[in-house]
Amino acid sequence: MDEPVSHQIEQMGKEARRAAEKVAYTDTKDKNSALANMADLIMDKKDIIKNENQKDMEKGKKNGLSDAMLDRLKLTEERIEAMAQGIREVISLPDPVGTLLSESERPSGIRIQKVSVPIGAIGIIYESRPNVTADAASLCLKAGNSVLLKGGKEAIHSNRAIGAILQEAAEKAGLPGNAVQVVPVTDREAVTHMLRLDEYLNLIIPRGGEGLIRFVSENSTVPVIKHYKGVCAVYADSECDMDMAVRIIVNAKAQRPGVCNAVENLFIHKDIAAPLAEKLVPAFKEHGIIPVCAENCISLFPDAEQASEQDWYAEYLDLRLTVGCVDSLQEAVDRITEYGSAHSDAIITNSETRAQEFLKKVDSAAVYHNTSTRFTDGGEFGLGAEIGISTDKLHARGPMGLEELTSYKYVVRSDGVIRQ
């Protein structure tokens, strides 16, 4: 008789907690040794990973997964190499554990140090991208945490293969294999049971579509760090370099449309709408971008779709782009605040004054001047492989790297001081 899913998940939670207690005190050299083993073994066993991924791809096509979802799921030779390289980059990063964050001496004579420590056992629930399995494991391990990974059913073969490789690599370095665990079942109830493991898990990080993230945040008894969706915007100011604007807009939309930092809304100042549209139309056609236009600019984009109010809130994750004209920078800011998800937003302008106003007023995790929103990424920010992107404001915001996977404690010393 098969083991009940609830019991299986609880046991994995217990193992994650036990492993976290050991990994927390593992020195940097041993953690890096385990990570090096992981990178090497991924490359040594890349054919196994590709074969298992092919099973997921075939099933995904049969089940009608969208092109965007299939792109997230696919592991090419290049992406497997990038997985290994991402782990090696984490090795090169400073160990965040034990960092002295601040220190002071009080009039009472006590000496206080604030020191970074691992969070503990972390649960990560994610969809599609199997490379997340390696990214999350490497970052959690380097920061002294264990990790319990629940990938989507569409990537189950890929995730099991990668997870087994990571466990083998950790054990080879003398670390507990259960420091990295992949939930081996596709049952949806496994997620529900994970969300109730507050006795064993210290944090849950969901990565995926808005539906998954809302389900996790609304049902978890474990603390959650998240972003619901990536409705990112670009504002083309009246003083922008229009050729630069075209490059940035096209890159932010078309370079990889199925990701959370791709742009979904474009606001154009009315004074440059016609000449900028003249340049954007052929660029959109070349890259397959489909403008979904507000009434005030639809005449500028032949064959454009008519935008509804709901389109402004949409995370398309494809080549559609909602476009509208605005009368001022303030109107652009107001519309980004209303429709956006506080993820990544950009202004294109040659005016330093307007850039500063935009960067100050737009309250998103990452704000950009004359730069594509596609750079909101742990690797691009120099954090190594990222654990996710947070639009929360408590504990972590933006791309989450090693520092965001630590907490802190106070270490207090004195020469026998007692409180009077």
C-alpha positions in Angstrom: 0.0 0.0 0.0 1.4 3.4 -1.0 2.4 5.8 1.8 -0.2 8.6 2.3 0.9 11.9 0.8 0.4 13.7 4.1 2.7 11.3 5.9 5.3 11.5 3.1 5.4 15.3 3.1 5.5 15.5 6.9 8.5 13.1 6.9 10.2 15.2 4.3 9.6 18.3 6.5 11.2 16.6 9.5 14.2 15.6 7.4 14.5 19.2 6.1 14.5 20.5 9.7 17.2 18.0 10.8 19.3 18.7 7.8 19.0 22.5 8.4 20.4 22.1 11.9 23.5 20.4 10.4 24.0 22.7 7.4 23.7 25.8 9.5 27.0 25.0 11.1 28.8 23.8 8.0 31.8 25.9 7.1 32.2 27.7 3.9 34.8 25.3 2.4 32.5 22.3 2.8 29.5 24.1 1.4 31.5 25.2 -1.6 32.8 21.7 -2.0 29.2 20.4 -2.2 28.3 23.1 -4.7 31.3 22.2 -6.9 30.2 18.6 -6.8 26.7 19.7 -7.9 27.9 21.7 -10.9 30.3 18.9 -12.0 27.7 16.2 -11.6 25.0 18.1 -13.5 27.4 18.3 -16.5 28.5 14.7 -16.1 24.8 13.5 -16.1 23.4 16.1 -18.6 22.2 13.3 -20.9 20.1 11.9 -18.1 18.6 15.3 -17.4 17.9 15.9 -21.1 16.2 12.5 -21.4 14.0 13.1 -18.4 13.2 16.6 -19.6 12.2 15.2 -23.0 9.5 13.0 -21.2 8.1 16.2 -19.6 8.2 18.1 -23.0 6.3 15.3 -24.8 3.7 15.1 -22.0 3.4 18.9 -22.0 2.7 19.1 -25.7 0.2 16.3 -25.4 -1.6 18.2 -22.6 -1.7 21.4 -24.6 0.8 23.6 -22.6 1.2 27.0 -24.1 4.4 27.9 -26.0 5.4 30.2 -23.1 5.1 27.3 -20.6 6.9 24.9 -22.9 9.7 27.4 -23.2 10.0 27.6 -19.4 10.0 23.8 -19.2 12.6 23.0 -21.9 16.2 22.2 -20.8 18.5 22.7 -23.8 22.2 21.9 -23.6 22.8 25.6 -23.1 20.4 25.9 -20.2 21.9 22.8 -18.5 25.3 24.4 -18.8 23.8 27.7 -17.4 22.5 25.7 -14.5 26.0 24.4 -13.7 27.5 27.8 -14.2 24.9 29.4 -11.9 26.0 27.1 -9.2 29.7 27.9 -9.8 28.9 31.6 -9.5 27.3 31.0 -6.1 30.6 29.3 -5.0 32.4 32.6 -5.8 30.0 34.7 -3.8 30.9 35.6 -0.1 29.3 33.3 2.5 26.5 35.5 4.1 26.4 33.5 7.3 28.2 35.0 10.3 28.4 38.5 8.9 28.7 41.2 11.5 25.8 43.5 10.6 26.3 46.0 13.4 27.7 46.3 16.9 27.4 48.7 19.8 28.1 49.0 23.5 25.4 50.2 25.8 25.8 52.4 29.0 25.0 49.4 31.0 28.2 47.8 29.8 26.7 45.1 27.6 28.2 44.7 24.1 25.7 43.8 21.4 26.5 42.3 18.0 23.9 41.7 15.2 25.0 38.7 13.3 23.5 37.0 10.2 22.3 33.4 10.5 20.5 31.0 8.2 16.7 31.1 8.0 16.6 27.3 8.5 14.4 24.9 6.4 12.9 26.6 3.4 10.1 25.2 1.2 9.9 26.4 -2.5 6.9 25.7 -4.6 7.3 26.5 -8.3 5.9 25.8 -11.8 7.5 24.7 -15.0 11.2 25.9 -14.9 13.2 22.9 -13.7 16.4 25.0 -13.6 14.8 26.5 -10.4 15.6 23.2 -8.7 19.4 23.8 -9.1 19.2 27.5 -8.5 17.2 27.2 -5.3 19.3 24.4 -3.9 22.6 26.1 -4.5 21.5 29.4 -2.9 19.8 27.8 0.0 22.8 25.6 0.7 25.3 28.4 0.5 23.3 30.4 3.0 23.3 27.5 5.4 19.7 26.4 4.8 18.0 23.1 3.8 15.4 23.2 1.0 12.2 21.2 0.3 11.3 21.7 -3.4 7.9 21.1 -4.9 7.9 21.6 -8.6 5.0 21.5 -11.0 3.6 18.2 -12.3 4.7 19.3 -15.8 8.4 19.0 -14.8 8.3 16.0 -12.5 10.8 13.9 -14.4 13.3 16.7 -14.8 13.0 17.7 -11.2 13.4 14.2 -9.9 16.6 13.7 -12.0 18.1 17.0 -10.9 17.2 16.5 -7.3 18.8 13.0 -7.2 22.0 14.5 -8.7 22.1 17.3 -6.1 21.6 14.9 -3.3 24.4 12.6 -4.5 26.7 15.7 -4.8 25.9 16.9 -1.3 26.5 13.5 0.3 29.8 13.2 -1.6 30.9 16.3 0.3 29.8 15.0 3.6 26.6 17.0 3.9 23.3 15.5 4.6 21.6 14.5 1.3 18.3 15.6 2.7 19.5 19.2 2.7 18.1 19.1 -0.8 14.8 17.3 -1.3 12.4 17.2 -4.2 8.8 16.2 -3.5 8.5 13.1 -5.8 4.7 13.2 -6.3 2.5 15.3 -8.5 -0.6 15.3 -6.2 -1.9 18.8 -5.6 -2.6 17.9 -2.0 1.2 17.7 -1.5 1.3 21.5 -1.7 -1.5 21.9 0.9 0.4 19.6 3.3 3.6 21.6 2.7 1.8 24.8 3.6 1.0 23.3 7.0 4.5 22.3 8.0 5.1 25.3 10.3 6.5 23.0 12.9 9.4 22.1 10.4 9.7 24.8 7.7 10.7 28.4 8.5 9.7 29.9 5.1 7.8 29.2 1.9 8.7 30.9 -1.4 6.2 30.3 -4.2 7.3 30.9 -7.9 4.8 30.6 -10.7 1.5 32.0 -11.9 -0.7 34.3 -9.9 -3.1 31.5 -9.1 -0.5 29.4 -7.5 1.0 32.3 -5.5 -2.4 33.5 -4.2 -3.3 29.9 -3.2 0.0 29.6 -1.3 -0.2 33.0 0.5 -3.9 32.5 1.4 -3.5 28.9 2.8 0.0 28.8 4.3 0.6 28.7 8.1 4.3 29.1 7.2 5.6 32.7 6.5 5.6 33.4 2.7 7.7 35.7 0.5 6.2 36.2 -2.9 5.2 38.3 -5.9 1.8 37.7 -7.5 2.6 38.7 -11.0 4.9 40.8 -13.1 2.9 43.6 -14.8 5.9 45.8 -15.7 5.7 49.1 -17.6 7.8 51.4 -19.7 7.1 55.1 -20.0 8.5 56.8 -23.0 8.9 60.5 -22.0 8.5 63.4 -24.4 12.3 64.0 -24.1 13.4 60.5 -24.9 15.8 59.3 -27.6 13.3 57.5 -29.8 15.8 55.1 -31.3 16.9 54.1 -27.8 13.2 53.8 -26.8 12.5 51.4 -29.6 15.5 49.2 -28.6 14.5 49.1 -25.0 10.8 48.5 -25.6 11.4 45.7 -28.0 14.0 44.1 -25.8 11.8 44.3 -22.7 8.9 42.7 -24.5 10.4 40.3 -27.0 13.8 39.1 -25.7 11.9 36.5 -23.6 8.2 37.3 -23.2 7.3 34.5 -20.9 9.0 35.8 -17.8 7.9 38.1 -15.0 10.3 41.0 -15.9 9.1 41.3 -19.4 7.2 44.6 -20.1 3.4 44.3 -20.4 2.3 48.0 -20.5 3.8 50.9 -22.6 2.9 54.5 -21.9 3.9 57.1 -24.5 3.8 60.8 -23.9 1.3 62.3 -26.3 3.8 64.8 -27.8 5.9 62.0 -29.3 3.3 59.4 -29.8 3.1 59.8 -33.6 6.8 59.8 -34.4 7.6 57.1 -31.9 4.8 54.9 -33.2 6.2 55.3 -36.7 9.4 53.7 -35.5 7.7 51.1 -33.3 5.3 49.7 -36.0 8.0 48.1 -38.2 10.0 47.0 -35.1 6.9 45.4 -33.6 6.2 43.6 -36.9 9.8 42.3 -37.1 9.7 40.8 -33.6 6.0 39.6 -33.7 4.8 42.1 -31.0 1.1 42.6 -31.0 0.0 46.1 -29.8 -3.2 46.1 -27.7 -4.0 49.8 -27.9 -6.1 52.3 -25.9 -8.5 54.4 -28.0 -6.2 57.4 -27.8 -3.4 55.7 -29.8 -5.0 52.8 -31.7 -5.0 54.8 -35.0 -1.1 55.0 -34.8 -0.7 51.2 -34.8 -2.3 49.4 -37.9 -4.0 46.1 -37.1 -3.7 46.7 -33.3 -6.2 45.1 -31.0 -8.5 47.3 -28.9 -7.5 47.4 -25.2 -10.1 46.7 -22.5 -9.7 48.0 -19.0 -8.7 44.5 -17.9 -5.9 44.4 -20.4 -4.0 46.9 -18.4 -3.8 44.5 -15.4 -2.9 41.5 -17.6 0.4 39.6 -17.3 0.3 38.3 -20.9 3.6 36.3 -20.8 3.5 36.4 -24.6 4.1 39.0 -27.4 1.1 41.2 -26.7 1.8 44.6 -25.3 -0.8 47.1 -24.0 -0.1 50.6 -25.3 -1.6 54.0 -24.4 -0.8 57.7 -24.5 -0.5 59.9 -21.4 -0.4 63.7 -21.0 2.4 63.9 -18.4 5.0 62.0 -16.4 2.6 62.2 -13.4 -0.1 60.5 -15.3 2.3 57.7 -16.3 3.3 57.3 -12.6 -0.4 57.2 -11.6 -1.3 54.5 -14.2 1.7 52.4 -13.3 0.7 52.6 -9.6 -2.9 51.7 -10.6 -2.2 48.8 -13.0 1.2 47.6 -12.1 2.4 44.9 -9.7 5.3 46.8 -8.1 7.8 44.6 -9.9 9.9 46.5 -12.4 9.2 49.7 -14.2 11.2 52.0 -16.5 11.4 55.5 -17.8 13.1 56.4 -21.1 14.1 60.1 -21.1 17.1 62.4 -21.6 15.9 64.6 -18.7 17.7 63.8 -15.5 15.1 65.8 -13.6 12.2 63.7 -15.0 14.2 60.5 -14.5 14.8 61.3 -10.8 11.1 62.2 -10.3 10.0 58.9 -11.9 12.6 56.8 -9.9 11.4 58.5 -6.7 7.7 58.2 -7.2 7.3 54.7 -8.7 7.3 52.4 -5.7 8.4 49.1 -7.3 11.0 46.6 -6.4 13.2 47.7 -9.2 13.0 51.0 -11.2 15.0 51.8 -14.3 16.2 54.8 -16.3 17.0 54.2 -20.0 17.3 50.4 -19.3 15.3 47.3 -20.1 13.2 45.8 -17.3 14.7 42.4 -18.3 17.6 43.1 -15.9 15.5 42.3 -12.8 17.3 39.1 -12.3 19.6 37.7 -9.5 22.3 36.8 -12.0 22.2 40.2 -13.7 22.3 42.0 -10.3 25.4 40.0 -9.3 23.6 37.9 -6.7 24.3 34.6 -8.4 21.3 32.4 -9.3 18.2 33.9 -7.7 15.7 32.2 -5.4 12.9 34.4 -6.8 11.7 38.0 -7.0 9.8 39.5 -4.1 7.4 42.4 -4.4 6.8 42.3 -0.6 8.4 44.9 1.6 9.1 42.9 4.7 12.4 41.1 4.9 13.2 40.8 1.1 12.4 42.9 -2.0 13.4 42.4 -5.6 15.7 39.6 -6.7 16.4 37.3 -3.7 20.0 36.2 -3.4 22.1 34.9 -0.6 21.7 37.8 1.8 17.9 37.5 1.6 18.1 33.8 2.6 19.5 34.8 6.0 18.0 36.2 9.2 20.0 37.5 12.1 20.4 37.1 15.8 21.8 39.3 18.6 24.9 38.2 20.4 25.3 39.9 23.7 28.4 39.9 25.9 29.5 41.6 29.1 31.8 41.2 32.1 29.1 40.0 34.5 26.7 42.9 34.0 23.2 42.5 35.6 20.2 44.7 35.0 19.5 47.1 37.8 
